[in-house]
Amino acid sequence: MQTLQRALAVASLIASATLCGGALAGSIRGTVLYTGPAPAPRKVDVTIDQYVCGTDKDPGDLIVSAKKGVRNAVVWIDNPPPDRAKPVPGPAVSIDQQGCLFVPRVVIVQAGGTVDFLNSDRLLHNIHATPKQNVSFNRTQPKGRTIPVTFAKPEIVRVACDLHSWMTAWVVVAAHPFYAMTDADGQFAFDDLPPGVYHLSIWQERLGTTRADVVVDASKPARVNVEMAPPR
């Protein structure tokens, strides 16, 4: 009964939004929240190239704010507006290697787009990935060399440096423009959405993938909090 009532309420809201909002666009404002206790501080020991890399590193694989917001989670709409469901050219994307870390750790690039891998460190790195949908690569990279890599198909690609085992980056290859990354407070936003029910996928490298639905109308931003549980 509750399921039927919810479905009727959603249908009524969409119909009302369509009639009242006309061609007006709506938006989503959301926050990704960590439901567990604050992650314990961890350090990764550095055993080589300490003159550049230092003696230890923060893993960087789960960053949670004081208010439990999850940083660097990627959110996308599984059912984007049909007229905008294809990748479009975006701004230039790059990942640098600084202090024996990939910076930034997570990037979003539209399918068909290119990521420029840089090396600002005064030592040799390499970039190595074995994606399922895109071409694998394994390239050595001295300081100052830029290596462009094009990602043709949507997927999430892990990039490693075989010379420094703690180094990890993620390239999220987007199927369409409606992908977003959470900020330091775990917040994300989508704009210019026709009224309707949207299905969200939320991915974080340690917490996995979860999903949420949100109803958008043109009268005010739709707000959603997405909870992600601690890794098992």
C-alpha positions as CSV (number, residue, x, y, z in Angstrom):
1,M,0.0,0.0,0.0
2,Q,2.8,2.4,0.9
3,T,4.5,1.6,-2.4
4,L,1.4,2.4,-4.3
5,Q,0.8,5.7,-2.4
6,R,4.4,6.7,-3.0
7,A,4.1,6.0,-6.7
8,L,0.8,8.0,-6.9
9,A,2.4,10.9,-5.1
10,V,5.5,10.9,-7.4
11,A,3.2,10.8,-10.5
12,S,1.1,13.7,-9.1
13,L,4.2,15.7,-8.4
14,I,5.6,15.2,-11.9
15,A,2.3,16.0,-13.5
16,S,2.0,19.2,-11.4
17,A,5.6,20.2,-12.2
18,T,5.0,19.7,-15.9
19,L,1.8,21.7,-15.9
20,C,3.1,24.5,-13.7
21,G,6.7,24.6,-14.8
22,G,6.2,24.2,-18.5
23,A,9.5,24.3,-20.2
24,L,11.3,25.5,-17.0
25,A,14.2,23.4,-15.9
26,G,14.8,22.0,-12.4
27,S,17.9,21.1,-10.5
28,I,19.4,18.7,-8.0
29,R,21.4,19.6,-4.9
30,G,22.8,16.7,-3.0
31,T,25.2,15.5,-0.3
32,V,27.0,12.2,0.0
33,L,27.3,11.2,3.6
34,Y,29.4,8.6,5.4
35,T,27.3,6.6,7.9
36,G,30.1,5.0,10.0
37,P,32.4,6.4,12.6
38,A,35.1,8.7,11.4
39,P,37.8,6.8,9.5
40,A,40.8,6.1,11.6
41,P,43.9,8.0,10.4
42,R,46.2,5.8,8.4
43,K,49.7,6.2,6.9
44,V,51.4,4.3,4.1
45,D,55.1,3.7,4.6
46,V,57.4,5.0,1.8
47,T,60.5,2.8,1.4
48,I,62.0,4.1,-1.9
49,D,62.9,7.5,-3.3
50,Q,62.4,9.2,0.0
51,Y,64.3,12.2,-1.1
52,V,61.3,13.2,-3.2
53,C,58.5,11.0,-1.8
54,G,59.0,11.5,1.9
55,T,58.7,8.8,4.5
56,D,54.9,8.2,4.5
57,K,51.7,9.2,2.7
58,D,48.1,9.6,3.5
59,P,46.2,6.9,1.5
60,G,43.7,9.5,0.2
61,D,41.2,6.8,-0.7
62,L,38.5,7.9,1.8
63,I,38.3,11.6,2.8
64,V,35.4,12.5,5.2
65,S,34.6,16.0,6.5
66,A,33.7,16.9,10.1
67,K,30.1,16.8,9.0
68,K,30.5,13.3,7.5
69,G,30.5,14.5,3.9
70,V,32.4,12.2,1.5
71,R,34.9,13.9,-0.8
72,N,35.7,12.7,-4.4
73,A,32.6,10.6,-4.8
74,V,31.4,10.6,-8.4
75,V,27.6,10.9,-9.0
76,W,25.9,10.5,-12.3
77,I,22.4,10.3,-13.7
78,D,21.5,6.9,-15.1
79,N,18.6,8.3,-17.1
80,P,19.8,11.7,-18.4
81,P,17.5,13.9,-20.5
82,P,17.2,12.0,-23.9
83,D,18.4,15.0,-25.9
84,R,21.6,15.2,-23.8
85,A,22.4,11.6,-23.3
86,K,25.7,11.6,-25.3
87,P,29.2,12.7,-24.3
88,V,30.1,16.3,-25.3
89,P,33.6,17.9,-25.4
90,G,34.6,19.2,-22.0
91,P,37.5,21.2,-20.6
92,A,41.0,19.9,-20.7
93,V,41.7,17.2,-18.0
94,S,45.1,16.5,-16.6
95,I,46.6,14.4,-13.8
96,D,50.0,15.4,-12.4
97,Q,52.5,13.4,-10.3
98,Q,53.6,15.6,-7.5
99,G,55.5,14.4,-4.4
100,C,54.9,10.8,-5.5
101,L,51.1,11.2,-5.6
102,F,48.6,11.6,-8.5
103,V,47.1,15.0,-8.3
104,P,44.1,15.1,-8.5
105,R,43.4,11.5,-7.5
106,V,40.0,11.4,-9.3
107,V,39.0,13.0,-12.6
108,I,36.0,12.9,-14.9
109,V,36.5,13.0,-18.6
110,Q,33.8,12.6,-21.3
111,A,34.0,9.5,-23.5
112,G,36.2,10.2,-26.4
113,G,38.2,12.8,-24.4
114,T,41.9,12.8,-23.4
115,V,43.7,13.0,-20.1
116,D,47.1,14.5,-20.1
117,F,49.4,12.8,-17.6
118,L,52.2,15.0,-16.3
119,N,55.2,14.4,-14.1
120,S,56.5,17.2,-12.0
121,D,58.7,15.0,-9.8
122,R,62.4,14.8,-10.3
123,L,62.4,11.1,-10.7
124,L,61.0,8.4,-13.0
125,H,57.3,7.3,-12.7
126,N,55.1,5.2,-14.9
127,I,51.4,5.1,-15.7
128,H,49.8,1.7,-15.9
129,A,46.1,0.8,-16.5
130,T,44.3,-2.3,-17.7
131,P,40.7,-1.1,-18.4
132,K,38.0,-3.4,-19.8
133,Q,36.4,-1.1,-22.3
134,N,39.4,1.1,-23.3
135,V,43.0,0.5,-24.5
136,S,45.5,-0.6,-21.8
137,F,48.6,1.4,-21.4
138,N,51.9,1.1,-19.5
139,R,54.3,4.0,-20.1
140,T,57.4,5.1,-18.3
141,Q,57.4,8.9,-17.6
142,P,60.5,11.0,-16.8
143,K,60.1,14.5,-15.3
144,G,58.6,17.1,-17.7
145,R,57.1,14.6,-20.2
146,T,53.4,14.8,-20.9
147,I,51.6,11.6,-22.0
148,P,48.1,12.1,-23.5
149,V,45.7,9.1,-23.2
150,T,42.4,9.0,-24.9
151,F,39.5,7.1,-23.3
152,A,36.9,6.1,-25.9
153,K,34.2,4.3,-23.9
154,P,32.5,4.9,-20.5
155,E,34.0,3.1,-17.5
156,I,35.9,3.7,-14.3
157,V,39.7,3.2,-14.9
158,R,42.3,2.7,-12.1
159,V,45.7,4.1,-12.9
160,A,48.8,3.0,-11.0
161,C,52.5,3.7,-10.8
162,D,54.3,0.3,-10.7
163,L,57.5,2.0,-9.3
164,H,55.6,3.5,-6.3
165,S,53.0,1.0,-5.1
166,W,51.0,3.5,-3.1
167,M,50.2,5.7,-6.1
168,T,46.7,5.4,-7.4
169,A,44.4,7.6,-9.6
170,W,41.0,7.1,-11.1
171,V,39.7,8.2,-14.4
172,V,35.9,8.2,-14.6
173,V,34.9,8.1,-18.3
174,A,31.5,9.7,-18.6
175,A,28.8,8.6,-21.0
176,H,27.1,12.0,-21.0
177,P,27.5,15.5,-19.3
178,F,25.5,14.6,-16.2
179,Y,28.4,13.5,-14.0
180,A,29.6,15.4,-10.9
181,M,32.2,15.0,-8.2
182,T,31.6,15.8,-4.6
183,D,33.5,18.7,-3.0
184,A,35.2,18.8,0.4
185,D,31.7,18.8,2.1
186,G,30.4,15.9,0.1
187,Q,28.1,18.2,-2.0
188,F,27.2,17.9,-5.7
189,A,24.7,19.5,-8.1
190,F,23.0,19.1,-11.4
191,D,21.2,21.9,-13.3
192,D,19.0,22.4,-16.3
193,L,17.0,19.2,-15.8
194,P,13.4,18.7,-17.2
195,P,10.9,17.7,-14.5
196,G,10.9,14.0,-13.8
197,V,12.2,11.1,-11.7
198,Y,16.0,10.7,-12.0
199,H,18.0,7.6,-11.0
200,L,21.4,8.4,-9.5
201,S,24.5,6.2,-9.2
202,I,27.1,7.2,-6.6
203,W,30.6,5.7,-6.7
204,Q,33.5,6.0,-4.2
205,E,36.7,4.0,-4.5
206,R,36.5,2.4,-1.1
207,L,32.8,2.5,-0.5
208,G,31.6,1.0,-3.8
209,T,28.5,2.1,-5.6
210,T,25.1,2.9,-4.3
211,R,21.9,4.3,-5.9
212,A,19.2,6.9,-5.1
213,D,16.1,8.3,-6.8
214,V,15.1,11.9,-6.8
215,V,12.0,13.7,-8.1
216,V,12.7,17.0,-9.9
217,D,10.3,19.8,-10.6
218,A,10.8,23.3,-11.8
219,S,9.6,25.1,-8.7
220,K,12.7,24.6,-6.4
221,P,15.9,22.5,-6.3
222,A,15.3,18.9,-5.4
223,R,17.5,18.0,-2.4
224,V,18.8,14.5,-1.6
225,N,21.2,13.0,1.0
226,V,22.9,9.8,-0.1
227,E,24.3,7.6,2.7
228,M,27.3,5.3,2.1
229,A,28.2,2.6,4.6
230,P,31.7,1.8,5.8
231,P,33.7,-0.7,3.7
232,R,33.4,-4.3,4.9
